[in-house]
Every structure is written in structure tokens, then in C-alpha cells.
Amino acid sequence: MAQEACARRAIVDVVTESHHYRGTLHVPDGKRRVSDVLEDGRAFLCLTDVATDSGAAQAFLAVNKTAIVTLSIVCEASSTTPAIVAPPNARTQLRGC
């Protein structure tokens, strides 16, 4: 299976019944919106550079889409724009979006 090129990315807050995550969602070429990724038929939403509500950091996290209660877009950027991801409970200003 060929890997899809990333056209854009979005920093998103993902809330499940038990956890809150903030990470980078890569929106591949051929998809225009975050909602296109949510509705693409894949079972999991893949995030990179993830911060958790407990303060832990993970390079990669796959969240089962059926477990997502809410997803909020914090900011969107092109794939070449650097972004700093703060933990979801931090009151830090995000830069690079």
C-alpha cells in the first residue's frame, strides 16, 4: 500500500470517555478537510506528537474512531509549517499555526 502524502495538518483535541489527547492529525492529499479524514472508512484516527491529559507525550497514537466523543480543531497549517504542541490541559499559547 502506498503511503499518502501529507498536504496539510491540524492540531486537534480528541476527547474519549476516559482520556483527552492533543496531537497532530495529518490530512493527506486527496482529502480537503479534517471531516474527510474522520469519514474515510478507516477504523482508527492516527495522531503524531501527542500530549495526554496526564502530561505524558507520545510520538504516535491510534485512536479508535468509535471511541471519540469530541474532536476539536485547535489550529490548521500546511505540512511545512512548524508547530509546537502543548498538553491539552496547559494554558500555553500554541505557535506555528
C-alpha positions as CSV (number, residue, x, y, z in Angstrom):
1,M,0.0,0.0,0.0
2,A,1.4,3.4,-1.0
3,Q,1.8,6.0,1.7
4,E,-0.3,9.1,1.1
5,A,1.5,12.4,1.0
6,C,0.5,15.0,3.6
7,A,-1.0,18.1,2.2
8,R,-1.9,19.8,5.5
9,R,-2.0,19.1,9.1
10,A,-4.2,20.1,12.0
11,I,-3.6,20.3,15.7
12,V,-6.6,18.6,17.3
13,D,-8.1,17.9,20.7
14,V,-9.6,14.4,20.9
15,V,-11.7,13.5,23.8
16,T,-12.7,9.9,24.6
17,E,-14.7,8.7,27.6
18,S,-11.5,8.2,29.6
19,H,-8.8,10.4,28.0
20,H,-8.1,13.8,26.4
21,Y,-5.4,14.0,23.7
22,R,-3.9,16.8,21.7
23,G,-1.9,15.9,18.7
24,T,-1.2,16.4,15.0
25,L,-3.6,15.0,12.5
26,H,-2.1,14.7,9.0
27,V,-4.6,15.4,6.2
28,P,-3.4,13.6,3.1
29,D,-3.6,14.8,-0.5
30,G,-7.0,14.0,-1.9
31,K,-8.8,15.0,1.3
32,R,-9.6,18.6,1.9
33,R,-10.9,18.7,5.5
34,V,-10.5,17.1,8.9
35,S,-14.0,15.8,8.5
36,D,-12.9,13.9,5.3
37,V,-10.4,12.0,7.4
38,L,-13.0,11.3,10.1
39,E,-15.4,9.9,7.5
40,D,-12.9,8.0,5.3
41,G,-13.9,4.5,6.4
42,R,-10.8,3.7,8.4
43,A,-11.3,2.4,11.9
44,F,-8.5,4.5,13.5
45,L,-7.5,8.1,13.7
46,C,-3.7,8.4,13.7
47,L,-2.1,11.2,15.6
48,T,1.6,12.2,15.9
49,D,3.3,14.4,18.5
50,V,0.6,13.6,21.1
51,A,0.2,15.1,24.5
52,T,-2.1,13.5,27.0
53,D,-4.2,14.9,29.8
54,S,-1.8,13.3,32.3
55,G,1.1,15.2,30.8
56,A,2.7,12.2,29.0
57,A,4.0,12.6,25.5
58,Q,3.8,10.0,22.7
59,A,5.2,10.1,19.2
60,F,2.3,8.2,17.7
61,L,-1.2,7.3,18.9
62,A,-4.0,5.5,17.0
63,V,-7.5,6.2,18.4
64,N,-10.4,4.1,17.5
65,K,-12.9,6.4,15.8
66,T,-15.8,4.8,17.6
67,A,-14.3,5.9,21.0
68,I,-14.1,9.6,20.1
69,V,-16.7,11.7,22.0
70,T,-15.5,15.0,20.6
71,L,-12.8,16.3,18.2
72,S,-11.9,20.0,18.1
73,I,-9.5,21.7,15.7
74,V,-7.1,23.8,17.6
75,C,-5.4,25.1,14.5
76,E,-4.6,24.1,10.9
77,A,-1.3,24.6,9.0
78,S,0.4,23.4,5.9
79,S,2.7,20.4,6.2
80,T,5.8,22.7,6.1
81,T,4.7,25.0,9.0
82,P,6.3,24.0,12.3
83,A,4.0,23.7,15.2
84,I,4.5,23.3,19.0
85,V,2.0,21.0,20.6
86,A,1.2,21.8,24.3
87,P,-0.6,19.3,26.6
88,P,-4.4,19.6,26.4
89,N,-4.6,20.9,30.0
90,A,-1.9,23.5,29.6
91,R,-2.7,27.2,29.2
92,T,0.1,27.7,26.7
93,Q,-0.3,29.6,23.5
94,L,0.3,27.3,20.5
95,R,2.6,28.7,17.9
96,G,3.2,27.8,14.3
97,C,-0.4,27.6,13.2
